[in-house]
């Protein structure tokens, strides 16, 4: 197959095209000279160019010279094999002459003899403006605010990396399937093996995307309620993290306000992710209970424990839980002792 060309056909092409078109992140496939071969609708909309206009330009033409120089220097390192990916924030020219800030993520995609460059661009224009307009925080809140902002940025970067990885996987699959189409297997057994491997790749990507989607938005929470969504999350989290979670739920009222359900769901996510990362425990208890005047969420681990007061001052995860609970007048309580684990208690009042 000619280098820099992707010619998936039939279902392969549909899979390839749909993945790129559906992405909310701006994506382009470039050749090794930095010229776009393909640009998805999100990127075209972001910059105001049609896909045909994008293909007529070189990547350095989309940014001011000083930004383009930094980008191209990293691009050359990528081609030389010194790095396998890079990320930077830079300015981009729009078709109307205006300038926006974007976070560019670049990686080299190789499959057999084919080599392509995958470029993903996240629009930072609104975020930059919002940050410029924010008043300076009070001194006592400055460190916490800074940690929360940093945590949010790290989370956004992680999501972009994961999306990038999924797009890479689907692109490699499309190239491989195209190769199989041009060079059919010599035996039925070999064909079945290749088909099975391709099917497994698709299944794995779908599973990963579903897990990411669940972190961002739970359709079960919206349609089935807090009990079903929390149970589903614990089950999926247990499977993906290879931990044991005992989930108990009772007394959750029907018609629970969505803001309360969403708050407790986010606290549950944060609590389990924090405990898995820091506690060294492989077993957890999750309890959701509805009382006459409040909803209680408890997340218990049997890990190494920690000093609650010290973590309150420096723990970003606990700060995020508190931020969620503030929106619904909830409270966060922590119990922990060294080598005896920890319990996160979240309490949200029910307004009558």
Legacy VTK file of the C-alpha trace (Angstrom):
# vtk DataFile Version 3.0
C-alpha trace
ASCII
DATASET POLYDATA
POINTS 352 float
0.000 0.000 0.000
1.316 3.426 -0.880
2.691 5.296 2.113
0.330 7.883 3.615
-2.791 6.466 1.928
-5.669 4.746 3.675
-8.092 2.957 1.388
-10.402 1.015 3.651
-13.482 -0.284 1.884
-16.957 -1.524 2.794
-17.579 -1.928 6.534
-13.938 -1.088 7.214
-14.326 2.309 5.602
-17.568 2.968 7.474
-15.885 2.186 10.792
-12.910 4.362 9.961
-14.937 7.345 8.710
-17.536 7.200 11.489
-14.902 7.241 14.217
-13.320 10.403 12.875
-16.530 12.225 11.996
-18.164 11.533 15.355
-15.264 12.775 17.468
-15.897 16.085 19.287
-12.126 16.669 19.229
-10.572 18.183 16.104
-8.604 15.458 14.287
-6.443 15.427 11.170
-4.398 12.734 9.485
-1.211 14.140 7.978
1.482 12.734 5.751
5.104 12.726 6.847
5.619 16.164 5.316
2.978 17.732 7.564
0.220 18.104 4.970
-3.338 17.171 6.014
-4.819 14.192 4.188
-8.038 14.243 6.148
-9.716 16.628 8.612
-12.825 15.797 10.585
-15.858 18.144 10.906
-14.879 19.237 14.435
-11.506 20.553 13.241
-12.979 22.198 10.140
-15.609 23.930 12.271
-13.010 25.003 14.828
-10.781 26.683 12.245
-13.467 27.710 9.749
-11.852 25.952 6.766
-13.433 23.346 4.535
-11.714 19.973 4.383
-10.546 20.748 0.848
-9.002 24.025 2.032
-7.310 22.189 4.912
-5.729 19.716 2.491
-4.311 22.538 0.394
-2.222 23.867 3.298
0.856 22.805 5.241
0.569 22.399 9.012
2.874 25.369 9.699
0.469 27.686 7.845
-2.153 27.350 10.565
-0.144 29.165 13.259
1.970 32.307 13.833
5.656 31.765 12.902
6.924 31.509 16.498
4.332 28.852 17.373
4.807 27.006 14.107
8.579 26.899 14.711
8.140 25.167 18.075
5.658 22.732 16.585
7.858 21.879 13.590
10.915 21.292 15.782
8.960 18.676 17.738
7.530 17.282 14.495
11.041 16.658 13.188
11.979 14.877 16.437
8.911 12.689 15.974
9.937 11.710 12.444
13.505 11.067 13.583
12.265 8.619 16.203
13.510 10.665 19.165
9.952 10.884 20.545
6.776 8.962 19.739
4.324 11.752 20.570
4.184 15.307 21.844
1.706 17.908 23.103
1.784 21.695 23.261
-0.503 24.691 23.519
-0.270 27.027 20.548
-2.230 29.579 18.568
-4.187 28.710 15.432
-5.344 30.993 12.629
-9.015 30.775 11.700
-10.214 31.401 8.167
-11.597 34.837 9.140
-8.164 35.927 10.389
-8.929 35.582 14.090
-6.676 33.583 16.394
-7.644 30.895 18.890
-5.623 28.886 21.393
-5.552 25.118 21.047
-3.916 22.145 22.722
-2.232 20.105 19.986
-1.477 16.395 20.474
0.624 14.660 17.830
1.602 11.016 17.475
3.093 8.818 14.792
0.949 5.954 13.559
2.657 2.973 11.949
1.162 -0.211 10.498
3.363 -2.333 8.296
4.875 -0.031 5.706
2.326 2.722 6.304
3.232 5.738 8.399
0.827 8.568 9.174
0.721 11.438 11.644
-2.385 11.813 13.824
-3.033 15.379 15.007
-5.697 16.195 17.610
-6.633 19.765 18.547
-8.657 20.809 21.598
-10.063 24.341 21.417
-8.825 26.369 24.409
-10.185 29.704 23.215
-13.093 29.964 25.647
-11.062 28.547 28.519
-8.273 31.077 28.019
-10.787 33.937 27.938
-12.582 32.682 31.040
-9.330 32.385 32.963
-8.336 35.914 31.983
-11.661 37.259 33.276
-11.591 35.462 36.630
-10.777 37.636 39.664
-7.662 36.773 41.616
-8.490 34.224 44.361
-8.146 35.051 48.007
-4.809 34.050 49.498
-6.301 31.300 51.675
-7.990 29.657 48.674
-5.226 30.215 46.153
-3.377 26.919 46.665
-6.558 24.830 46.654
-7.869 26.641 43.571
-4.562 26.103 41.821
-4.603 22.399 42.619
-8.180 22.035 41.386
-7.374 23.833 38.136
-4.312 21.659 37.666
-6.362 18.542 38.388
-9.016 19.569 35.864
-6.324 20.214 33.253
-4.709 16.849 33.939
-8.101 15.179 33.586
-8.768 16.933 30.263
-5.323 15.923 29.022
-5.951 12.331 30.098
-9.248 12.243 28.201
-7.564 13.632 25.086
-4.828 10.986 25.365
-7.410 8.235 25.706
-9.396 9.500 22.709
-6.154 9.736 20.788
-5.354 6.120 21.646
-8.805 4.939 20.532
-8.487 6.788 17.227
-5.024 5.282 16.735
-6.407 1.792 17.373
-9.251 2.218 14.902
-6.925 3.703 12.296
-4.495 0.793 12.614
-7.424 -1.606 12.348
-8.671 0.096 9.174
-5.196 -0.130 7.647
-4.855 -3.787 8.624
-8.256 -4.661 7.201
-7.376 -2.871 3.976
-4.171 -4.916 3.844
-6.127 -8.143 4.368
-8.476 -7.126 1.559
-5.590 -6.625 -0.850
-3.703 -9.722 0.366
-6.328 -12.353 1.256
-5.263 -15.110 3.676
-4.220 -18.340 2.021
-6.332 -20.587 4.243
-9.691 -20.521 5.993
-7.969 -21.048 9.345
-5.737 -18.021 8.820
-8.723 -15.932 7.723
-10.640 -16.922 10.842
-7.677 -16.033 13.038
-7.287 -12.592 11.446
-11.027 -11.963 11.655
-11.022 -12.974 15.324
-8.120 -10.645 16.114
-9.839 -7.727 14.334
-13.102 -8.429 16.129
-11.312 -8.491 19.492
-9.669 -5.137 18.736
-13.070 -3.595 18.002
-14.523 -5.126 21.181
-11.652 -3.758 23.281
-11.992 -0.240 21.845
-15.767 -0.260 22.393
-15.240 -1.367 26.006
-12.671 1.387 26.616
-14.866 4.058 25.027
-17.854 2.889 27.097
-15.776 3.190 30.274
-14.646 6.705 29.329
-18.209 7.686 28.429
-19.419 6.419 31.794
-16.900 8.645 33.553
-18.169 11.671 31.646
-21.868 10.886 31.523
-24.040 8.039 32.761
-27.116 7.410 30.620
-28.190 4.876 33.270
-28.218 7.650 35.869
-30.480 9.721 33.663
-32.882 6.943 32.656
-32.716 4.309 35.420
-31.759 6.319 38.477
-28.981 6.457 41.051
-29.257 2.865 42.316
-28.861 1.268 38.881
-26.131 3.683 37.784
-24.104 3.222 40.978
-24.440 -0.564 40.815
-23.357 -0.599 37.174
-20.378 1.650 37.853
-19.212 -0.523 40.776
-19.510 -3.656 38.641
-17.569 -2.162 35.714
-14.976 -0.559 37.994
-14.463 -3.846 39.831
-13.875 -5.670 36.543
-11.521 -3.067 35.041
-9.470 -2.513 38.214
-9.484 -6.182 39.285
-10.806 -5.333 42.774
-13.738 -6.587 44.840
-16.600 -4.193 45.577
-19.542 -5.117 47.791
-22.397 -2.794 46.833
-25.456 -2.274 49.034
-28.348 0.082 48.313
-31.709 0.626 49.972
-34.329 3.271 50.483
-33.420 5.517 47.555
-36.634 7.427 46.799
-38.126 7.521 43.342
-37.935 10.881 41.641
-34.652 11.788 43.337
-33.598 15.210 41.955
-31.023 14.741 39.208
-28.617 17.213 40.821
-28.483 15.074 43.989
-28.154 11.834 42.034
-25.368 13.281 39.890
-23.531 14.660 42.932
-23.513 11.310 44.741
-22.559 9.465 41.553
-19.539 11.762 41.057
-18.517 11.416 44.708
-18.724 7.628 44.355
-16.517 7.729 41.260
-13.976 9.998 42.924
-13.924 8.025 46.177
-13.322 4.662 44.501
-10.716 6.049 42.110
-8.872 7.752 44.982
-9.015 4.683 47.218
-7.808 2.372 44.449
-4.924 4.710 43.689
-3.768 5.505 47.235
-5.041 2.945 49.749
-3.411 -0.261 48.424
-6.699 -1.997 49.269
-8.216 -4.504 46.835
-11.561 -4.732 48.613
-14.176 -2.012 49.080
-17.657 -1.615 50.534
-20.085 0.845 48.966
-23.323 1.681 50.738
-26.122 3.946 49.483
-29.006 4.495 51.877
-32.016 6.751 51.801
-33.242 8.136 55.107
-36.312 10.262 55.762
-34.359 13.487 55.455
-31.131 12.631 53.632
-29.203 10.302 51.340
-26.050 8.700 52.722
-23.135 7.350 50.706
-20.314 5.445 52.410
-17.206 4.150 50.640
-14.989 1.933 52.812
-11.555 0.461 52.123
-9.176 -1.732 54.151
-5.970 -0.053 53.044
-3.065 1.760 54.639
-5.152 4.662 55.965
-4.163 8.333 56.128
-4.284 11.475 58.232
-7.650 13.104 57.365
-6.531 16.583 58.431
-3.396 16.463 56.277
-5.335 15.162 53.281
-8.009 17.843 53.682
-5.308 20.472 53.185
-3.617 18.856 50.196
-5.934 16.240 48.703
-7.324 17.238 45.318
-9.696 14.272 45.209
-11.338 15.222 48.505
-11.543 18.831 47.361
-13.416 17.745 44.245
-15.853 15.717 46.342
-16.468 18.725 48.562
-17.073 20.937 45.543
-19.729 18.517 44.252
-21.409 18.310 47.664
-21.487 22.083 48.138
-23.808 22.350 45.135
-26.497 20.363 46.974
-25.737 21.533 50.543
-24.095 18.204 51.309
-21.335 17.353 53.765
-18.222 15.203 53.578
-16.878 13.312 56.595
-13.736 11.165 56.734
-12.752 8.392 59.124
-9.314 6.827 58.886
-6.624 5.229 60.993
-3.191 3.962 60.037
-3.333 0.405 58.655
-7.081 0.209 59.317
-8.354 1.718 56.103
-10.650 4.664 55.575
-14.320 5.480 55.116
-15.702 8.372 53.095
-19.129 9.542 54.302
-21.201 11.801 52.050
-24.485 13.235 53.338
-26.971 15.079 51.151
-30.172 16.515 52.665
-33.549 15.870 51.069
-35.625 19.025 50.919
-39.266 18.545 51.796
LINES 1 353
352 0 1 2 3 4 5 6 7 8 9 10 11 12 13 14 15 16 17 18 19 20 21 22 23 24 25 26 27 28 29 30 31 32 33 34 35 36 37 38 39 40 41 42 43 44 45 46 47 48 49 50 51 52 53 54 55 56 57 58 59 60 61 62 63 64 65 66 67 68 69 70 71 72 73 74 75 76 77 78 79 80 81 82 83 84 85 86 87 88 89 90 91 92 93 94 95 96 97 98 99 100 101 102 103 104 105 106 107 108 109 110 111 112 113 114 115 116 117 118 119 120 121 122 123 124 125 126 127 128 129 130 131 132 133 134 135 136 137 138 139 140 141 142 143 144 145 146 147 148 149 150 151 152 153 154 155 156 157 158 159 160 161 162 163 164 165 166 167 168 169 170 171 172 173 174 175 176 177 178 179 180 181 182 183 184 185 186 187 188 189 190 191 192 193 194 195 196 197 198 199 200 201 202 203 204 205 206 207 208 209 210 211 212 213 214 215 216 217 218 219 220 221 222 223 224 225 226 227 228 229 230 231 232 233 234 235 236 237 238 239 240 241 242 243 244 245 246 247 248 249 250 251 252 253 254 255 256 257 258 259 260 261 262 263 264 265 266 267 268 269 270 271 272 273 274 275 276 277 278 279 280 281 282 283 284 285 286 287 288 289 290 291 292 293 294 295 296 297 298 299 300 301 302 303 304 305 306 307 308 309 310 311 312 313 314 315 316 317 318 319 320 321 322 323 324 325 326 327 328 329 330 331 332 333 334 335 336 337 338 339 340 341 342 343 344 345 346 347 348 349 350 351
